[in-house]
Amino acid sequence: MTNSTTVDQIADRVEHLLLRHEELQRTNALLQQQVLAVSHERDLLKSKLAAARSRVDALIERLPQNTSTDADS
């Protein structure tokens, strides 16, 4: 009976480990999806930031330059 009990315990442990493995695989897949989504969002925000920076730079270029009349005041 001892061998049977030991085999049953091992079988239960293996079954538990298999279930845990499947759970971890599902969790990993979800985390990978989240990483992809966040990476995509980051790339989109970087693109928006670059566009905004470009617009600000263009506006700065349009500002009048400092002249010596400021010093005369």
DAKA-V661966 format. One record per helix or strand. SS is the DSSP state (H for helix, E for strand). FROM is the first residue (numbers start at 0). TO is the last residue. If there is no record, write none. Layout:
ss:SS from:FROM to:TO
ss:SS from:FROM to:TO
//
This chain:
ss:H from:1 to:61
ss:H from:68 to:71
//
